Amino acid sequence: MKETIIQFGEGGFLRSFADVFVHKMNEQGLYDGKVVVVQPIAKGLITVINEQKGVYHQFLRGIENGEVVNECIKVTSISRGVDPYTDFWEYLKLAHNPDMRVIISNTTEAGIEYLGTEHFTDAPPKSFPAKLTRLLYERFDAGLPGFIILSCELIDNNGKELLDCVLKYAKLWKLPETFVQWVQTENHFCNTLVDRICTGYPKDEAEELTAFLGEEDKLMNTAEIFHLWVIEGDFEKEFPLKAAGVNVIWTPDVKPYKKRKVRILNGAHTSMVLAARLYGLSTVKECLDNTTVRAFLNKTLSEEIIPTLGSTGEDITFGKAVLDRFANPFVKHQLLSIALNSVSKFKARVLPTLLEYYEERGVLPKCMTFSLAALIAFYRTDEANDGEEIMEFMKMASVADILKKEQYWGRDLSFMLTEVTHYYEIMTTQGMEQAYAEVLA
């Protein structure tokens, strides 16, 4: 089978999402292509992927139409992995394959960034957009057609933002104007929305599931049944997701779908998890089972997030569905997994709602302000997982200096100092029980 897809990111989400969909298209004879996975950062799973020849088991579990679903798929859509940090030429060779047509990425909210410090000769450049620019130039130089580029990072206008970064690198590296024109006219940078809760490698069930499989699988992965992929454009003829039964929406405008999903589902996650972890909980299911944290989540959704969106029937229905998905008995979504890169996640998922609420009402939303205080308190612990510079700054800086950090938040948040400090001091001096009592009062 031909290699037709380049995928930046080997983590659990894309393996529970796009790679499963490609497997289904292949299995039904609708598509003839495999995925080559590129490791976007220096440490990753490429060695394991190649040891297993790209094969892994995906467990999809939950409640669908009132019935318990527990499905296991042996996914065979990945052909191999490439690590550009150990074999940069092998990475560039992907651009020379005329069968390659689709690029998929999920490098977290922090992944789409323009650093402006990299060089064309770096092998590889540090950032994902710089790596992509280098690959695109190799493709252009080989005289081959462009790509359908599906950016799955959870930021607004993810495809456009990625394109903007590529164009900045082209300018920085003084690449020819003909390349810039080729990037803009021969490639399709699609804005997308992705939705599926992926819970990754099932540590707690590994022994039981290994016995069930009858073999060791270091890449076995778990996720909920629900999924949605909204993509601007329509490439169904080339990439027949809908025909394969994937819940895909090809649309001229992804914004309404994205705003609802990011604000409600991801915003609820990010608002809840750091305080809950400081409270001693470990999974989203534990949060839903805990009276205090569930009350906080309900208050955040019903009094702050959904009203700011407009409280339409669609918003309210989606919010109720999110609570059901969080309470999925099969989903053991680790809080520390969601907590990865929380600074950029808070900026993308929570801060827009917080600022709109404040602008509309003239007062700060209590729960989301509490969440920002919890973020600061969490980053003082050894469990924070983010860029080294971010972790060092968040651990050592004052609350006032953190709120002033426009580089992190996109604006100066000093106007929140009194309220954030209030919750932060309760958390750090009286404990999370008292802090929750304060915000829920």
Long-range contacts (C-beta under 8 A, 24 or more apart in sequence): 1-26, 1-32, 1-33, 1-34, 1-79, 2-32, 2-33, 2-34, 2-99, 3-33, 3-34, 3-35, 3-36, 3-79, 3-94, 3-97, 3-99, 3-100, 4-32, 4-33, 4-34, 4-99, 4-100, 4-101, 4-102, 5-33, 5-34, 5-35, 5-36, 5-100, 5-101, 5-102, 5-103, 5-104, 6-35, 6-36, 6-38, 6-94, 6-100, 6-102, 6-103, 6-104, 6-135, 6-147, 7-35, 7-36, 7-37, 7-38, 7-78, 7-103, 7-104, 7-105, 8-38, 8-40, 8-103, 8-104, 8-105, 8-106, 8-107, 8-128, 8-131, 8-132, 9-37, 9-38, 9-40, 9-104, 9-105, 9-106, 9-107, 10-37, 10-38, 10-39, 10-44, 10-45, 10-46, 10-49, 10-81, 11-45, 11-106, 11-200, 12-198, 12-199, 12-200, 12-201, 12-221, 12-223, 13-106, 13-152, 13-194, 13-196, 13-198, 14-104, 14-106, 14-152, 15-56, 15-58, 15-75, 15-78, 15-219, 15-221, 16-58, 16-60, 16-196, 16-198, 16-221, 16-222, 16-223, 17-152, 17-194, 17-196, 17-198, 17-223, 17-227, 17-229, 18-104, 18-150, 18-152, 18-229, 19-75, 19-77, 19-78, 20-58, 20-60, 20-73, 20-75, 20-77, 21-229, 21-241, 21-244, 21-246, 22-77, 23-73, 23-75, 23-76, 23-77, 24-244, 24-245, 24-246, 25-239, 25-240, 25-241, 25-243, 25-244, 26-76, 26-77, 28-243, 28-244, 30-240, 30-243, 30-244, 31-239, 31-240, 31-244, 33-99, 33-101, 33-102, 34-77, 34-78, 34-79, 35-77, 35-78, 35-79, 35-104, 36-78, 36-79, 36-80, 36-81, 36-82, 36-94, 37-78, 37-80, 37-81, 37-82, 38-81, 38-82, 38-83, 38-84, 38-91, 38-94, 38-131, 39-81, 39-82, 39-83, 39-84, 39-85, 40-105, 40-107, 40-111, 40-128, 40-131, 41-107, 42-85, 44-83, 45-81, 45-219, 46-81, 46-82, 46-83, 47-81, 47-83, 48-218, 48-219, 49-78, 49-80, 49-81, 49-219, 50-80, 50-81, 51-218, 52-217, 52-218, 52-219, 53-80, 54-78, 54-79, 54-80, 54-81, 56-217, 56-219, 56-220, 56-221, 57-209, 57-213, 57-217, 57-219, 57-220, 57-221, 58-220, 58-221, 58-222, 58-223, 59-202, 59-209, 59-220, 59-221, 59-222, 59-223, 60-222, 60-223, 60-224, 60-225, 61-222, 61-223, 61-224, 61-225, 61-328, 61-330, 61-331, 62-224, 62-225, 62-226, 62-325, 62-328, 62-330, 62-331, 63-225, 63-324, 63-328, 64-225, 64-226, 69-225, 70-330, 71-225, 72-212, 72-213, 84-123, 84-124, 84-131, 85-124, 88-123, 88-124, 91-124, 91-131, 91-135, 92-134, 92-135, 92-138, 94-135, 95-135, 95-136, 95-138, 95-139, 95-142, 95-144, 96-138, 96-139, 96-142, 96-144, 98-144, 98-145, 100-147, 101-145, 101-147, 101-148, 101-238, 102-147, 102-148, 102-149, 102-150, 102-239, 103-132, 103-147, 103-148, 103-149, 103-150, 104-150, 104-152, 105-132, 105-149, 105-150, 105-151, 105-152, 105-153, 105-162, 106-152, 106-153, 106-194, 107-153, 108-153, 108-154, 108-340, 108-341, 108-344, 108-345, 109-153, 109-154, 109-155, 109-341, 109-344, 109-345, 109-347, 109-348, 109-349, 110-341, 110-344, 110-386, 110-387, 111-153, 112-151, 112-153, 112-155, 112-158, 112-161, 112-162, 112-165, 113-165, 114-164, 114-165, 114-168, 114-169, 116-168, 116-172, 118-169, 118-172, 119-173, 120-173, 120-175, 125-169, 127-165, 129-162, 129-165, 129-166, 129-168, 129-169, 130-165, 130-169, 132-162, 132-166, 133-165, 133-166, 133-169, 133-170, 133-173, 136-166, 136-179, 136-183, 136-187, 137-170, 137-175, 137-179, 140-178, 140-179, 140-182, 140-183, 145-186, 146-182, 146-183, 146-185, 146-186, 146-187, 146-188, 147-187, 147-188, 148-187, 148-188, 148-190, 148-233, 148-235, 148-238, 148-239, 149-187, 149-188, 149-189, 149-190, 150-190, 150-192, 150-231, 151-189, 151-190, 151-191, 151-192, 152-192, 152-194, 154-194, 154-262, 154-266, 154-345, 154-348, 154-349, 155-348, 156-255, 156-258, 156-262, 156-348, 157-191, 158-191, 158-192, 159-189, 159-190, 159-191, 159-192, 159-232, 160-189, 160-191, 162-189, 163-189, 188-233, 188-235, 190-231, 190-232, 190-233, 191-231, 191-232, 191-254, 191-255, 191-258, 192-229, 192-230, 192-231, 192-232, 192-254, 193-228, 193-229, 193-230, 193-254, 193-257, 193-258, 193-261, 193-262, 194-228, 194-229, 195-226, 195-227, 195-228, 195-229, 195-261, 195-265, 196-223, 196-224, 196-226, 196-227, 196-228, 197-223, 197-224, 197-226, 197-325, 197-326, 197-328, 197-331, 197-333, 198-222, 198-223, 198-224, 199-223, 199-224, 199-331, 199-332, 199-333, 199-334, 199-337, 200-334, 200-337, 202-332, 204-332, 205-332, 222-330, 222-331, 222-332, 223-331, 224-325, 224-328, 224-330, 224-331, 226-325, 228-257, 228-261, 230-254, 230-257, 230-258, 259-309, 260-309, 260-314, 260-315, 260-318, 261-318, 262-348, 262-349, 263-305, 263-308, 263-309, 263-349, 263-352, 263-353, 264-301, 264-305, 264-306, 264-309, 264-315, 264-318, 264-319, 264-322, 265-318, 265-322, 265-325, 266-345, 266-348, 266-349, 267-305, 267-349, 267-350, 267-353, 268-297, 268-300, 268-301, 268-305, 268-322, 268-326, 269-338, 269-349, 270-338, 270-342, 270-345, 270-346, 270-349, 270-350, 270-371, 271-297, 271-300, 271-305, 271-350, 271-367, 271-368, 271-371, 272-296, 272-297, 272-300, 272-371, 273-335, 273-338, 273-339, 274-335, 274-339, 274-342, 274-371, 274-374, 274-375, 274-377, 274-378, 275-370, 275-371, 275-374, 275-378, 275-427, 275-432, 275-435, 275-436, 276-335, 277-335, 277-336, 277-339, 277-378, 277-383, 278-374, 278-377, 278-378, 278-381, 278-427, 278-432, 279-432, 279-433, 279-436, 280-432, 281-335, 282-334, 282-335, 282-336, 283-332, 283-333, 283-334, 283-335, 284-326, 284-331, 284-333, 284-335, 284-338, 285-326, 285-327, 285-328, 285-329, 285-331, 285-332, 285-333, 287-326, 287-335, 288-323, 288-326, 288-327, 292-433, 292-436, 292-440, 293-436, 295-440, 296-367, 296-370, 296-436, 296-439, 296-440, 297-323, 297-326, 298-323, 299-366, 299-367, 299-439, 299-440, 300-367, 300-368, 300-371, 303-365, 303-367, 304-353, 304-354, 304-357, 304-365, 304-366, 304-367, 304-368, 305-353, 307-357, 308-353, 308-356, 308-357, 308-360, 308-365, 309-353, 336-383, 336-385, 339-378, 339-383, 339-384, 339-385, 340-385, 340-386, 341-385, 341-386, 341-387, 342-375, 342-378, 342-379, 342-384, 342-386, 343-375, 343-379, 343-386, 343-390, 343-394, 343-408, 344-408, 346-371, 346-372, 346-375, 347-408, 347-409, 347-410, 351-409, 351-410, 364-416, 364-419, 366-439, 367-439, 369-416, 369-419, 369-420, 369-423, 370-423, 370-435, 370-439, 372-413, 372-416, 372-420, 373-420, 373-421, 373-422, 373-423, 373-424, 373-427, 373-435, 374-423, 374-427, 374-435, 376-402, 376-420, 376-424, 377-424, 377-427, 377-428, 380-428, 399-424
